Amino acid sequence: MLEFGGQGAAPAAGDLIKDISEATFMEDVVEASKEVPVIVDFWAPWCGPCKALGPALEKAVTAARGKVRMVKVNVDENQAIAAQLRIQSIPTVYAFFEGKPLDGFQGALPESEIRAFIDRVAAAAGDGGLAEAIEAAEEMLAEGAAADAAQTFAAILGEEPENAAAFGGLIRAHLAAGQAEQAEQLLAAVPATIAGAAEIEAARAQLELAKQAADAGPVTELRAAVEADPDNHQARFDLAQALYANRDAEGAVNELLELFRRDREWNGGAAKAQLFTIFDALKPQDPVVLAGRRKLSSMIFA
């Protein structure tokens, strides 16, 4: 059996990807998948989409750094195994784990969906790749691929139901896709053991801010109202909500800090509470959070 690299340096591409035949299918796929998931790419030289999918798959498998392997099967030369697995069109991709098919798809896919597929397969192997899968899903979310991120987070939760990072990520992915109701349902279903985790608090804060954004007023009118009467605290608070809804977190924080400076007790300390909601929703090391917390602390202890 082909031996693969350990957990240190990334295995060479030649160790991870190879062409196989029917004679070695049991060894290179079924038996090998008992150690690590194996991606099987069924292709043919005359297949145009195969020529696009193959390199993209190889790139994603190599990037997974040994969490999955890949074999390529030319269906023209290996018709018996293609018939046995009922391959009706190509390209067809199957993932094997623990000796049996785990997941698969037909046709060429965008690179983001290929990455999501590889991450789901890697996550199915348990702890081998969960952290990397979460990181990959976060990258998808940052790139705007909310659906792919949601699929990957869900796959991780299938392996580790109380993974706070994956649960919080899944909620945020639904929010990014404009599915606030589903996000709220997921938040209500968070296991009690992780309900207080930072990742869940961040998702909860983002959901609250998303609800506010739905009712946020026009920035121009609210800013004019504040300029006309700087002590119109409700207008300033509403302006902060509208700014955040328009992706201006720094502007929102500045308005809330000014409101806190003018009247820290207004509306039961609403400015301070809203500031903490925004801080929770953003990453702890976000410059807006660091500067906002520092300014708020200086006001509180002045």
N, C-alpha and C positions, 0 to 999 in steps of 0.2 A: 504493500500500500504506500502511496506517496506520502512522505512526511512533510509537515508544514512547519513554518517558523513558530517560535514561542511568543511570549507576551512582551518581549523586549523590543528589538528593532522590527520595523514593518517587514513582513515577508516579501521576497521578490515577486514581481508579477508572474514570473514563470512558475513559481510554486503555488500560486493561487488560481491560475487560469490555464486550461489546456484543452486540446481536442481529444476526444475519446471515441471508441467504437463500441458496438454491441458486446464484443468480447470482454470488455473491461467495465461495462456499465454497473454491474453488481458491486465490483470493488471500488470504483471511483465515485459512485453516486450513493447507492444504498448503504454499503458498509461505511464509507467515508462520512455520510451524514449522521452517523452515530456519535461522531466527535464534534462536528461543526456543520451548520447548514450548508447545503450545496445547491447552487443555482445552476439549472440546466437550460442552455440556450439551444433550441431546435431551429436550424437554419438550413439554407441551401444557397449555392453560389449564384443562382439566377434570381434570387429574391432581393428586390430593391430595398424594401424596408429593413430587411435583415442587415444590410450594409450600414444603415444608420444606427440601428439598435445595438448591434454587437459592440462597437467601440464605446458607446455610452454606458452599456452594462459593465464592460471591462473597467472603465474609469471609476464607476461607483464601487465595484467590488474591490479594486485596488485601494480606494480611499477608505474602505472599511477596515483596512489594516489587519486582516486575518480573521475577522469575525465571521466571514462567509468565504466559501470557495466557489469557483465557477468552472463548469465544463461545457464544451460546445459539441453538439451532435449534428453532423451533416445528414439530413434525412434522406438524401439521394443515395448515400452509401450505407445507411443503417435503417432500412425500411421496416425491418421486423420490430425493432424497439419503438419506432414511431407508431406503428400500427397497434402495438400492445398498449401504448399509453394514449391511444386514440387522438393522435395529433392530426387535426383536420385542416389546419391552415398554419402558415408560418409568416412571421416569426411567432413561436409560442415559447413561453418561459415558465418553467416549473421550479419551485423551491422544495427541496427534500430536507427533512429533519427527522432524525431517529428512524431512518429507514423507510419513511413514507412521505408522499406529497403533502406539503404544508400550505402552499399559496401559489399563485400563478397569474398570468395574464397573456393575452394575445395581441399582436400588433405592436407597432412602434409607439413609444410613450415619450413625453417631454422629460428632460433630465430631472426636474424636480420630482416627478412621479416615480421615476426610476430610483432616486435616492430614498423616497418614502418607502418603496417596496423593499429595498435592501435593508433599511432601518427596521422595518416590521419583522423581516426574517431574522435579522440579528437579535432583535429583542426577544424573539421566541426561544432563543437558546438560554434564556434565564439571565443571570448576572453578566454573562459575556456580552457586553456591548450596551447595557442599559444607559450608562452615563453618556456614552457616545451618541446613542439614539436620541436622548433628551437634548443634547447639544445640537444635533442635526435638526431636530424638530423646531428648536428655538430659532435656528438660522432660517428655516423655511418660513416661520411666522414673521421674522424680521423682513424677509424678502417679499412678503405679501401672499405667500402660498398657504393660506389659512386651512384649506381643505386637506392638503397633504400633511400639514403639521398636526391637524386633528386626528388623522388616521394613525400617525406615528405615536402620538400621545396615547391614543386608545389602545394600540397594540402593546405598549409598555404596561398600561394598567391591566391588560389581560394577563400579564406575567406577574405583576406586582401591584395588586389592587390598592395598596396603601402608600403608593409612591406619591408624595406630596408635590414634587416638582412636575410630574406628569399630570396629576389631577388639576393643579393650578394652570398648567399649560393648556390642557384641554378646554378648560373654562374660557381662558383668554382667546384661544383659537376660535371658539364659537362667537365670542364677542367681536373679534376681528372680521368674522364672516357676516356680521349683522344679525346674529341669531341670539338675541338677548334672552329670549324666553328659555331656550335650551340651556344657555349658560346659567340662568337662575335655577333651573331644575337640577343641573349638575351640582351647583353649589349647595343646594339643599340635601343632596345625596352624599356629601363628603363624609367619610368615616370619622367618627368621633375622635379616633386616635390621632388624626392629623388635622383636625379642624382649626387648631391654633397655630399651625405651621406658617412660616413667613410667606411661602408660596401661595397658600390659600388666602391669607390676609391680603396679599397683593391682588389676587383675582377678585376678591370681594370688593376691594376698593375700586378696581377698574369697572366692575359691574355697577356700583353706585354712581360713579362718574358718568358712565354711559347712559344711565337713566336720566341724570341731570341734563346731559347733552341733548336729549330728545326734546326737552322743554326750554332750552337756552334761547334767549332773545338775540336780536341782531347786535353785533358788536358796535357798529357805528352809532346807533341810537343810544345804547347804554353808555358809551364813552361820552357822548354829548351831554347826557343827563348828569354824569359825574363831574364833568368840567363846569357845568352850569351851577352845580351845588355839591362841592366836595364833601359835605357832611351828609349827603344822601347815602346812608350806609347800605340800604337795600339795593340801590342801583349799582353800587360798587361791588357788592357781593354777587349780584346777577352778572355784572361785567366779567368778574373772575370766572364764573361758570361758563360764560360764552367764549371767553378766550381759551379755556381748556378744551372746550368742545371743538374749537378751531385749531387744535394742536399747538397752542401757544402756552405751554405749561409755565414757562418762565414769567410771561406776562400775568398769568393767573396768580402765581405765587406772589408777585410784586404787589398786585392789587389787594390781596388778602393780608399781606404784611402791613400795608398802609391802613387798611381797615382796622387791624389789630392795634396799630399805633394810635389811631384816633379814638377807638373805643373798644377795649379788649373784652368788655362784658356784653357788648351788643348781641341781642338775640341769643342769650345763654352761652356766649363764647363761640358763636358760629364760625367766626373767622379762623380761630385756632383749630377747631374740629375739622374744618374743610382743608386747612393746610396739612393736617396729619393724614387725611384721606388721600390727598395728592402725593404726599411723601410715600405712603404705603404702596400706591399704585405704580410709582416709578422705581427703578433700580436703586438700591441703597447708595451706590457710588455715583449716581447721576449728578453732574455738577449743579443742576437746579436744586436737587435735594440737599446737597452739602451746603450750598450757599444759603438756601432758605432756612435750614435748621440753625445755622450759625446766626443769622440775623434775628430769627425768632427768639433764640436763647438770650441774645444780647438785650432784646426788648423786655423779656420776662424778668431778667435779673438786674436790669438797669436801676 
